[in-house]
Amino acid sequence: MPRRIPFFRWVKARLDRRPTRRSALALGLALMLGCAATLWTGHSRGVRNQALLDSATEQLQSLTDGEPADDARRAAIAWGYAERLRLGLESPFRLVESAARDARLTAEERRTVSWALLARIVDGGTHVIDAAVFDHIGPSRNGHTVRGEHHLALIDSVIVGSENPRAGELAIRLAYTLASTERIVDAVAPLLAAEAAALTADREIARREAVALVRGSSGTNPIAAIERRRAQRTLYVERPVLMALDSRVEEAATYDVPGILSAIRALDHSGVPTALVTVDDAAVRFSQELLDAGSRLPPAAALAVTVQRYVPMVAARATAVDVRALRSAHNAEMLIGAITTADSGRQTRRVVGRLMLAAAVAQRSSAQDAVLAPSDSALVPSAIASATGVASISFDRDVPLAWRSSLLRAFADGVRELRRVLPTLDLALVQVRFRMTAPADSALAMHDPRTRTLHLPVTTAGGTLLHEIAHELDRQSAAREGLAGYRSDLAARTVVSGKHASTARVATSLRALTEDVTNLPRISKATERPAEIFATQVDWFVAQALAKEGRSSGFLTGVQDELLTGHVVHPERLRSSGRSRSLLDALEAMTAVAPRARAAQDPSLETLLRWALNGPVDRRAAAAIVRGPLAPWSESLSAIGTCELEDSRAMLVRLAADSRARGWLSQRARWMAEEDRPAWARAALRQAPWDPASVERRVAELRDHVLVQLVSNVELPAGLGAYAAPTAARARCS
């Protein structure tokens, strides 16, 4: 048997031979030169692209400063793109693709505008939020309220400093919700913070992705790479991440919450300079031109509906704004043209800033929507009806011809996305009618159960298609049983006895779904139709199923997540803890559901937090704890406050119980006359002199009382309570 030579000795022996050494050295040198060449090529390509971006920025500035001699409107349109990007009114990369295809501009102007937009994304000059929107939300110190700049600086620092900005966004949401529970900030603060965090995270993610595109795009045209990645839906900034979060993102967000909450508690009215805001001269020059140009573009329903909801507030508090023009605004160009005003006062900025923030957030549901291509101009209703499987598609005479192709494309894309979740959806009897006016007062869209017609007003229907198709499913279920109306309405009113067990199961599921929602404290059984509850729940279910695949469709549904619910009528319908099982049982009896959509998943962090904050607590026992004397175990409870939990969800429930305790103590302290406040009450209100230990002991005892109540109030091991109660038990650290 031959003797084996160790591998490394064999390699050394070969290298000792002169020809082998030369070959190895040549190979190593070639590899080094190849790597250097690759790095140099990438660097030079990045430098070249950056030079092109800088040049495009200068050209855009020249274009909007000088205006084309033959058409001032093109200058207004170019400036409008820059403003829409600056304010975050659309997905940054969708705006880049739109500018590159906009037939209203010349070929050279399209190139200039699209490259200049990309340059601004790289520089992080997008999604600008006016700090005034956070004015007067708290906290207050010695009669002074923290200015909005402090809140905006905190949100920005958290998100920009996060490895994943979506984790920072979620952490901000959770922290401001807890701060509101503690009565540090107003009840409106969590929503404002969530909206601002969403846009700030979009800005930071888009900036990082744009930098990578500029540095790594093959050739010299990253615009083509953007169009390709948008078609493939691989841009992270456009994906509905918070609807179906990765556990690592949730864990990172949860561990950031205590620090952010402490920072909110410590905010005061000093330290951050107030930004000086002036009116842009270009806004004054271009506003009317842009308003006129935008009136020829198709509506953006999510934005249009949001604007109409803010019109009364603007009319009452920002009198310098042209309310008549604002009422007519149905897309981003018209909105920018309508809100231009010479008044830069803080009050006007606050009102207009909140409108623009809400409008920008509403538009996020359309981030992945396709840009109308030149070939789309040939779309005809009969062809789209055949492709989508509906009986017919028609337009009222007053629907502009220029809008119809985009509406047909959006409808076809929405139905295609829906069939990813409901693959055998039958729409053979459905007629689709696009119209200019709403079929009923305050209706964004409507399903007629008698004629099986979807009435879709062009300015408000985008984002409601799924809701109306859910009504059609409800109607189909009733029709199969020979019943008139919607099955969910009938199931809620009567006990429907069918020939088959499946029939009874559907009725039971629909009835349970309605009861889940109407049992919530903010929902009235008298005002909530079961058919509307069912349709809204289907809206949520499909949006979440698509989000698992990283997909969304703005025409199909406006739902973004549990907090940013879009322009749905009643967001509280999404608060039901038992929706999944009842809804899925009913849906599976109506149509096939894709296997991935059927897969169960744990409740989201926000669902868990809401459960912990809203769970019933024995208020008499809590009041006794506040009055004292402290229970004999209070010292040990105080020590529990320093325990370390490895379970991030248990830690969040513990934080929720802690915030409920602090909010309760703060409220009780405010009810006391100032001269009668004991040491713990002064400490709860941060009034000197105070004894922190006295209030912390009460916080510890109240926190433990809340956690015990959360566990003991779960009578049956079902639904969210069965999942959350063990988490609350772990949160006690005992």
C-alpha positions in Angstrom: 0.0 0.0 0.0 1.6 3.3 -1.0 2.4 5.9 1.7 0.1 8.9 1.7 1.6 12.4 1.6 -0.2 15.1 3.6 -1.9 17.6 1.3 -0.1 20.7 2.4 3.3 19.0 2.0 2.3 17.9 -1.5 1.3 21.5 -2.4 4.6 22.8 -1.0 6.6 20.3 -3.0 4.9 21.4 -6.2 5.4 25.0 -5.4 9.1 24.4 -4.8 9.4 23.5 -8.4 10.4 26.6 -10.4 7.8 26.2 -13.3 5.0 25.7 -10.7 6.1 28.8 -8.7 6.0 30.9 -11.8 2.5 29.7 -12.7 1.2 30.3 -9.2 2.7 33.8 -9.1 1.2 34.6 -12.5 -2.2 33.3 -11.4 -2.0 35.4 -8.2 -0.9 38.5 -10.0 -3.7 38.0 -12.5 -6.3 37.7 -9.7 -5.0 40.8 -8.0 -5.1 42.8 -11.3 -8.6 41.5 -12.0 -9.8 42.6 -8.6 -8.2 46.0 -9.0 -9.6 46.4 -12.4 -13.1 45.5 -11.2 -12.8 47.9 -8.3 -11.5 50.6 -10.5 -14.3 50.0 -13.1 -16.9 50.2 -10.4 -15.4 53.3 -8.9 -15.0 55.1 -12.3 -18.6 54.1 -13.2 -19.8 55.5 -9.9 -17.8 58.7 -10.5 -19.2 59.0 -14.0 -22.8 58.4 -12.9 -22.4 61.0 -10.1 -21.1 63.5 -12.6 -24.1 62.9 -14.7 -26.4 63.3 -11.7 -24.8 66.6 -10.8 -25.1 67.8 -14.4 -28.8 66.9 -14.5 -29.4 68.7 -11.2 -27.9 71.9 -12.7 -29.8 71.5 -15.9 -33.1 71.1 -14.0 -32.3 74.2 -12.0 -31.7 76.0 -15.2 -34.9 74.6 -16.7 -37.1 75.8 -13.8 -35.3 79.1 -13.5 -35.4 80.2 -17.1 -38.5 78.3 -18.4 -38.6 77.0 -21.9 -39.2 79.9 -24.3 -41.9 78.0 -26.2 -43.8 76.4 -23.2 -43.8 77.7 -19.6 -46.0 74.7 -18.7 -43.2 72.2 -19.2 -41.1 74.1 -16.7 -43.9 73.9 -14.2 -44.2 70.2 -14.8 -40.5 69.7 -14.3 -40.6 71.7 -11.1 -43.7 69.7 -10.0 -41.7 66.5 -10.3 -39.1 68.0 -8.0 -41.7 69.1 -5.5 -43.6 65.8 -5.5 -40.3 64.1 -4.7 -39.3 66.6 -2.0 -42.6 66.2 -0.2 -42.7 62.4 -0.6 -46.1 62.5 -2.4 -45.2 59.4 -4.5 -42.7 56.6 -4.4 -39.3 58.2 -5.3 -38.4 55.5 -7.9 -41.9 55.6 -9.4 -41.5 59.3 -9.9 -38.1 58.7 -11.6 -39.8 56.2 -14.0 -42.8 58.6 -14.6 -40.5 61.5 -15.5 -38.5 59.3 -17.9 -41.8 58.4 -19.7 -43.7 61.7 -19.4 -44.9 62.6 -22.9 -45.6 66.2 -21.8 -41.8 66.8 -21.7 -39.3 66.7 -24.6 -36.9 63.7 -24.7 -34.0 65.9 -23.4 -36.2 67.2 -20.6 -37.3 63.7 -19.6 -33.7 62.6 -19.3 -32.8 65.8 -17.3 -35.7 65.5 -14.9 -35.3 61.7 -14.2 -31.6 62.0 -13.6 -32.1 65.1 -11.4 -34.7 63.3 -9.3 -32.3 60.3 -8.8 -29.6 62.8 -7.7 -31.9 64.2 -5.1 -32.8 60.7 -3.8 -29.0 60.0 -3.5 -28.6 63.2 -1.5 -31.5 62.3 0.8 -33.5 65.4 -0.2 -36.9 63.7 -0.3 -39.9 63.2 2.0 -39.5 66.6 3.7 -41.8 67.0 6.7 -42.7 70.3 8.3 -41.8 70.1 12.0 -44.8 72.3 12.8 -47.1 69.3 12.4 -45.8 68.1 15.8 -46.5 71.4 17.6 -48.7 71.2 20.8 -48.7 67.5 21.1 -46.6 67.5 24.3 -44.8 67.0 26.5 -45.2 70.2 28.5 -42.6 71.5 30.9 -43.3 74.5 33.2 -45.9 75.8 30.9 -43.9 75.4 27.7 -44.8 72.8 25.1 -42.0 71.0 23.2 -41.8 72.3 19.6 -42.2 70.0 16.7 -38.5 70.2 15.8 -37.6 68.1 18.9 -40.0 65.3 17.8 -38.8 65.3 14.2 -35.1 65.3 15.3 -35.8 62.3 17.5 -37.6 60.3 14.8 -34.9 61.1 12.3 -32.0 60.1 14.5 -33.7 56.8 15.4 -34.4 55.8 11.8 -31.2 57.0 10.2 -29.2 55.3 12.9 -31.0 51.9 12.5 -29.4 49.1 10.5 -32.9 48.5 9.0 -34.9 51.7 8.9 -38.1 49.7 9.0 -37.1 48.5 12.5 -36.6 52.1 13.5 -40.0 53.0 12.1 -41.7 50.3 14.1 -39.8 51.2 17.2 -41.0 54.9 16.9 -44.6 53.7 16.5 -44.5 51.5 19.6 -42.7 54.1 21.7 -45.1 56.9 20.9 -48.1 54.6 21.6 -46.6 53.9 25.0 -45.9 57.6 25.5 -49.5 58.5 24.8 -50.6 55.8 27.3 -48.4 57.5 29.9 -50.1 60.8 28.9 -46.8 62.3 28.0 -48.1 63.2 24.6 -51.5 63.7 23.2 -53.7 60.9 21.7 -53.0 62.1 18.2 -49.2 61.8 18.6 -49.0 58.0 17.8 -50.6 58.5 14.4 -48.5 61.6 13.6 -45.4 59.8 14.6 -46.3 56.7 12.6 -46.9 58.8 9.5 -43.7 60.8 9.9 -41.7 57.6 10.7 -43.1 56.0 7.5 -41.9 58.8 5.3 -38.5 59.1 7.1 -37.9 55.4 6.7 -38.9 55.6 3.0 -36.4 58.5 2.5 -33.5 56.6 4.2 -34.2 53.3 2.4 -34.6 55.0 -1.0 -31.3 56.9 -0.4 -29.4 53.7 0.4 -30.9 51.9 -2.6 -30.2 54.8 -4.9 -26.6 55.0 -3.8 -26.2 51.2 -4.5 -27.9 51.6 -7.9 -25.6 54.5 -9.0 -22.5 52.7 -7.9 -23.4 49.3 -9.2 -25.5 49.8 -12.3 -24.0 48.1 -15.4 -23.3 50.6 -18.1 -24.1 54.3 -17.5 -27.9 54.4 -17.2 -29.3 53.5 -13.7 -32.7 54.8 -14.8 -33.1 51.5 -16.8 -32.1 49.6 -13.7 -34.8 51.4 -11.7 -37.4 50.5 -14.3 -36.3 46.9 -14.3 -36.3 46.5 -10.5 -39.7 48.2 -10.3 -41.2 45.7 -12.8 -39.7 42.9 -10.7 -40.9 44.5 -7.4 -37.5 44.1 -5.8 -37.1 47.6 -4.4 -37.3 47.4 -0.7 -38.7 50.9 -0.2 -41.8 50.0 -2.3 -42.5 46.7 -0.4 -45.2 46.7 2.3 -42.8 45.4 4.9 -44.7 46.3 8.1 -47.7 44.3 6.9 -45.7 41.1 7.2 -42.7 41.7 9.3 -39.6 39.5 9.7 -39.1 38.4 13.3 -35.6 39.9 13.3 -37.0 43.3 12.4 -39.6 43.0 15.2 -37.0 42.0 17.7 -34.6 44.9 16.8 -37.5 47.3 17.1 -38.7 46.0 20.4 -35.3 46.4 22.1 -35.1 50.0 20.8 -38.4 51.0 22.4 -37.2 51.6 26.0 -34.5 54.0 24.9 -36.9 56.0 22.6 -39.5 56.1 25.3 -37.0 57.5 27.8 -36.0 60.1 25.1 -39.6 61.2 24.7 -40.0 61.6 28.5 -36.9 63.8 28.5 -37.9 66.1 25.7 -37.9 69.8 26.6 -38.4 73.1 24.8 -34.7 73.9 24.4 -31.8 72.5 22.4 -33.1 72.3 18.9 -33.2 75.4 16.8 -36.5 76.4 15.1 -36.2 76.0 11.3 -36.7 79.2 9.2 -39.2 78.6 6.4 -39.6 80.9 3.5 -41.9 80.8 0.5 -40.3 79.4 -2.7 -40.4 81.9 -5.6 -40.9 78.9 -8.0 -44.0 77.9 -6.2 -45.6 81.3 -6.8 -44.6 81.3 -10.5 -45.6 77.7 -11.3 -48.5 76.9 -9.0 -51.3 77.9 -11.5 -49.6 76.2 -14.4 -49.1 73.1 -12.5 -52.7 73.1 -11.2 -53.9 73.3 -14.8 -51.5 70.7 -16.1 -52.5 68.3 -13.3 -56.1 68.6 -14.1 -55.5 66.7 -17.3 -53.9 63.7 -15.4 -55.9 60.8 -14.0 -57.0 61.0 -10.3 -55.1 59.4 -7.4 -58.0 58.3 -5.3 -56.1 57.8 -2.0 -54.8 61.4 -2.2 -58.1 62.8 -3.4 -60.1 61.3 -0.6 -57.5 62.4 2.0 -57.5 65.9 0.8 -61.3 66.2 1.0 -61.1 65.0 4.6 -58.7 67.8 5.5 -60.5 70.6 3.6 -62.7 71.7 6.5 -59.7 72.0 8.8 -57.7 74.0 6.2 -60.7 76.3 5.5 -61.0 77.0 9.3 -57.4 77.4 10.3 -55.4 78.3 7.1 -57.4 81.0 5.5 -54.5 82.0 3.1 -54.9 78.7 1.2 -57.2 78.7 -1.8 -59.8 76.2 -0.6 -61.7 76.2 -3.9 -58.6 75.0 -5.7 -57.9 72.5 -2.9 -61.3 71.0 -3.2 -60.7 70.3 -6.9 -57.3 68.6 -6.3 -57.4 65.0 -7.2 -53.7 64.2 -7.8 -50.3 65.3 -6.5 -49.6 68.0 -9.2 -53.0 69.6 -8.4 -52.4 69.4 -4.7 -49.0 71.2 -4.9 -50.5 73.9 -7.1 -53.4 74.4 -4.7 -51.6 74.7 -1.4 -49.1 77.4 -2.5 -49.5 80.4 -0.2 -47.4 83.4 0.8 -48.3 82.7 4.4 -45.4 81.0 6.2 -46.8 81.5 9.7 -46.5 78.6 12.2 -50.3 78.0 12.3 -50.7 77.8 8.5 -47.6 75.5 8.3 -49.0 73.2 10.9 -52.3 72.8 9.1 -50.9 72.5 5.6 -48.1 70.2 7.0 -50.6 67.8 8.4 -52.5 67.7 5.2 -49.4 67.0 3.1 -48.1 64.4 5.6 -51.4 62.5 5.5 -51.6 62.8 1.7 -48.0 61.5 1.3 -48.7 58.5 3.5 -52.0 57.7 1.7 -50.0 57.5 -1.6 -47.7 54.8 -0.2 -50.2 52.1 -1.1 -49.6 52.9 -4.8 -45.8 52.6 -4.6 -45.6 49.4 -6.7 -48.2 50.5 -9.3 -47.0 50.4 -12.8 -46.4 53.6 -14.8 -48.6 54.0 -17.9 -46.6 52.8 -20.9 -47.1 54.1 -24.5 -48.6 50.8 -25.4 -51.3 51.1 -22.8 -53.0 53.8 -25.0 -54.4 50.9 -27.1 -56.3 49.3 -24.2 -60.0 48.8 -24.8 -62.7 47.9 -22.3 -63.8 44.7 -24.0 -60.2 43.3 -24.1 -59.7 44.0 -20.4 -63.1 42.6 -19.5 -62.1 39.3 -21.3 -58.7 39.2 -19.7 -60.1 39.8 -16.1 -63.1 37.5 -16.5 -65.8 40.2 -15.9 -69.0 40.4 -17.9 -68.4 44.0 -19.1 -66.5 47.3 -18.5 -68.1 50.6 -19.4 -67.3 54.3 -19.0 -69.8 57.1 -18.5 -69.6 59.7 -21.2 -68.2 62.4 -18.9 -65.1 60.3 -18.0 -62.2 61.9 -19.9 -60.8 59.7 -22.7 -57.3 60.5 -21.6 -57.9 58.8 -18.2 -59.5 55.6 -19.5 -56.3 53.7 -20.4 -54.8 54.2 -16.9 -58.0 53.1 -15.2 -58.2 50.0 -17.4 -54.6 49.2 -16.6 -55.1 49.7 -12.9 -58.2 47.5 -12.8 -56.5 44.7 -14.7 -53.5 44.8 -12.4 -55.7 44.8 -9.4 -57.7 41.8 -10.4 -54.4 40.0 -11.4 -53.0 40.6 -7.9 -56.2 39.5 -6.2 -56.1 36.2 -8.1 -52.7 35.5 -6.5 -54.7 35.1 -3.2 -58.1 33.9 -4.5 -57.1 32.0 -7.7 -60.5 30.7 -8.7 -62.3 33.9 -8.1 -65.5 34.0 -10.4 -66.4 37.4 -11.7 -68.3 36.2 -14.8 -71.6 38.0 -13.8 -69.9 41.3 -12.7 -70.3 44.5 -14.6 -67.9 47.3 -14.1 -69.0 50.9 -14.6 -66.5 53.8 -14.3 -68.3 57.0 -13.5 -67.5 60.6 -12.6 -70.0 61.0 -9.7 -70.5 58.8 -6.7 -73.6 56.5 -6.8 -74.6 57.5 -3.3 -73.7 60.2 -0.8 -70.3 59.7 0.9 -69.8 56.4 -1.0 -66.2 55.9 -2.4 -67.5 53.1 -4.6 -70.5 50.7 -4.5 -71.6 47.2 -5.3 -75.1 46.8 -6.5 -76.3 43.3 -5.4 -79.3 43.3 -7.8 -77.4 43.9 -11.0 -74.0 42.7 -9.8 -72.5 46.0 -10.9 -69.4 47.6 -9.5 -69.9 51.4 -9.5 -66.4 52.9 -9.5 -66.2 56.8 -9.3 -62.9 57.6 -11.0 -61.8 60.1 -8.3 -62.4 57.9 -5.3 -62.6 54.3 -6.2 -58.9 53.5 -6.3 -58.1 51.3 -3.3 -61.7 50.1 -2.9 -61.9 47.5 -5.6 -61.1 44.6 -3.2 -63.8 45.9 -0.8 -66.4 45.9 -3.5 -65.4 42.5 -4.9 -65.7 41.1 -1.4 -69.3 42.2 -1.5 -69.7 40.3 -4.7 -68.3 37.1 -3.0 -70.8 37.7 -0.2 -73.6 38.0 -2.8 -72.5 34.9 -4.6 -72.6 32.9 -1.4 -76.2 34.0 -0.8 -77.2 33.4 -4.4 -76.0 29.8 -4.2 -78.5 29.2 -1.4 -81.3 30.9 -3.2 -81.2 33.9 -0.9 -81.5 37.6 -1.7 -79.0 40.2 -0.4 -75.7 39.5 1.3 -75.0 36.3 3.1 -73.2 38.0 6.0 -76.2 40.3 6.7 -78.6 37.3 6.7 -76.3 35.2 8.9 -76.1 38.0 11.5 -79.9 38.4 11.6 -81.1 34.8 11.5 -79.9 31.3 12.1 -79.7 29.9 8.6 -80.3 26.2 8.4 -78.9 24.6 5.3 -79.0 21.1 3.8 -75.3 20.7 4.2 -72.9 21.1 7.1 -70.8 23.5 5.0 -73.8 25.9 4.7 -74.2 26.1 8.4 -70.4 26.5 8.9 -70.4 29.5 6.6 -73.3 31.1 8.5 -71.6 30.4 11.8 -68.3 31.9 10.7 -69.9 35.0 9.3 -71.9 35.5 12.5 -68.8 35.0 14.6 -66.8 37.5 12.5 -69.5 40.2 13.0 -69.6 39.5 16.8 -65.8 39.8 17.0 -65.9 43.3 15.7 -69.1 44.7 17.2 -67.9 43.5 20.7 -65.1 46.1 20.5 -65.8 49.2 22.6 -65.6 51.7 19.7 -68.0 49.8 17.4 -71.7 50.0 17.6 -73.9 47.1 16.5 -76.5 49.6 15.4 -74.3 51.3 12.9 -72.1 48.5 11.6 -73.5 46.3 8.8 -72.2 42.8 8.8 -71.6 43.0 5.0 -69.3 46.0 5.6 -67.5 44.2 8.3 -66.9 41.2 6.1 -65.7 43.3 3.2 -63.3 45.2 5.3 -61.9 42.0 6.8 -61.4 40.6 3.3 -59.6 43.8 2.4 -57.2 43.3 5.3 -56.7 39.5 4.7 -55.8 39.9 1.0 -53.5 42.9 1.6 -51.7 40.9 4.2 -51.4 37.8 2.0 -49.9 39.9 -0.8 -47.5 41.6 1.6 -46.1 38.2 2.5 -45.0 38.1 -1.1 -43.7 41.7 -1.0 -46.5 42.9 -3.2 -49.2 45.6 -3.1 -51.7 47.2 -5.4 -53.0 50.7 -4.8 -56.1 50.3 -7.0 -57.0 47.0 -5.3 -56.7 48.1 -1.7 -55.5 51.2 0.3 -54.7 49.2 3.4 -51.0 49.5 4.4 -51.0 48.0 7.9 -52.9 48.0 11.2 -52.1 51.6 12.0 -52.0 53.1 8.5 -55.2 51.7 7.3 -55.5 53.9 4.2 -58.8 55.6 3.3 -61.1 52.8 4.5 -64.3 54.0 6.1 -63.9 52.4 9.5 -60.4 51.4 10.5 -61.7 50.1 13.8 -63.1 47.1 11.9 -59.5 45.9 11.6 -59.1 45.8 15.4 -60.8 42.4 15.8 -58.5 39.9 17.5 -60.4 36.9 16.3 -60.8 37.8 12.6 -58.4 35.2 11.0 -60.1 31.9 11.7 -63.7 33.0 11.3 -62.9 34.9 8.1 -60.8 32.1 6.6 -63.6 29.6 7.2 -66.1 31.8 5.5 -63.8 32.6 2.6 -62.8 29.0 1.9 -66.4 28.1 1.6 -66.9 30.9 -1.0 -63.8 30.4 -3.2 -60.4 28.8 -3.2 -57.7 30.5 -1.1 -54.0 30.2 -2.0 -52.1 27.9 0.3 -49.6 30.5 1.4 -52.4 32.9 2.3 -54.0 30.2 4.5 -50.8 29.8 6.6 -51.3 31.0 10.1 -49.0 33.5 11.7 -48.4 35.0 15.1 -50.2 38.3 15.9 -48.2 41.4 15.0 -46.5 43.4 17.6 -49.0 46.2 17.3 -51.9 43.7 17.8 -50.1 42.4 20.9 -49.5 45.9 22.2 -53.1 46.9 21.6 -54.3 43.8 23.6 -52.0 44.7 26.5 -53.1 48.3 26.6 -56.8 47.6 26.3 -57.2 44.5 28.5 -59.7 45.0 31.4 -58.2 45.9 34.8 -59.9 46.0 38.2 -59.9 49.8 38.6 -60.9 49.6 42.3 -57.9 47.5 43.1 -55.7 49.9 41.0 -57.2 52.9 42.9 -56.4 51.2 46.2 -52.8 50.7 45.1 -52.5 54.4 44.2 -53.9 55.5 47.6 -51.6 53.1 49.5 -50.3 52.0 51.9 -48.1 49.9 49.7 -48.5 46.1 49.8 -45.8 44.2 51.7 -44.5 42.8 48.5 -44.0 46.2 46.8 -40.2 46.2 47.5 -39.8 42.9 45.6 -42.0 44.3 42.8 -39.8 47.3 42.5 -36.8 45.0 42.0 -38.6 43.2 39.2 -38.4 46.5 37.2 -34.7 45.7 36.5 -35.3 42.1 35.2 -34.0 41.3 31.7 -36.3 39.4 29.4 -34.9 37.4 26.5 -38.4 37.2 24.9 -38.9 40.5 23.1 -42.7 40.1 23.0 -42.8 39.6 26.7 -40.7 42.7 27.1 -43.2 44.7 25.0 -46.1 43.5 27.1 -44.2 44.4 30.2 -43.5 47.9 28.8 -47.2 48.2 28.0 -48.2 47.4 31.6 -45.6 49.8 32.9 -46.9 52.6 30.7 -50.5 51.9 31.8 -49.3 52.2 35.4 -47.5 55.5 34.7 -50.5 56.9 32.8 -52.9 55.9 35.6 -50.6 57.6 38.2 -50.2 60.7 36.1 -53.9 61.1 35.6 -54.6 60.6 39.3 -51.9 63.2 40.2 -53.5 65.8 37.8 -56.8 65.3 39.5 -55.3 66.4 42.8 -55.2 70.0 43.9 -51.6 71.3 43.6 -51.3 72.1 47.3 -52.5 68.6 48.3 -50.2 66.5 46.0 -48.1 64.0 48.0 -44.5 63.2 47.0 -45.5 60.4 44.6 -48.0 62.7 42.8 -45.3 65.4 42.3 -42.9 62.8 41.0 -45.5 61.5 38.5 -45.8 65.0 37.2 -42.1 65.8 37.4 -42.7 68.7 39.8 -39.9 69.6 42.1 -39.3 68.6 44.8 -40.2 64.9 44.4 -39.2 61.5 45.6 -38.7 59.2 42.6 -38.7 56.1 44.7 -42.2 56.7 45.9 -43.7 56.8 42.5 -41.5 53.9 41.1 -42.8 51.6 43.9 -46.4 52.4 42.9 -45.5 51.9 39.2 -44.1 48.5 40.0 -47.1 47.4 42.0 -49.6 48.7 39.4 -47.6 47.1 36.6 -47.8 43.7 38.3 -51.5 44.2 38.9 -52.0 44.9 35.2 -50.0 41.8 34.2 -51.9 39.6 36.6 -55.2 40.9 35.3 -54.2 40.3 31.7 -53.5 36.6 32.5 -56.5 36.0 34.7 -59.0 37.6 32.4 -58.5 34.9 29.7 -61.3 32.5 30.5 -61.1 30.3 27.4 -57.9 29.2 25.6 -58.9 30.7 22.2 -58.0 33.5 19.9 -55.5 36.2 20.7 -55.9 35.7 24.5 -54.7 32.2 24.3 -51.5 33.4 22.5 -51.0 36.6 24.6 -51.8 35.4 28.1 -48.7 33.2 28.4 -46.6 36.1 27.1 -48.0 38.3 29.8 -47.2 35.6 32.4 -43.6 35.6 31.2 -43.6 39.4 31.4 -43.9 39.3 35.2 -40.4 37.8 35.4 -41.5 35.5 38.2 
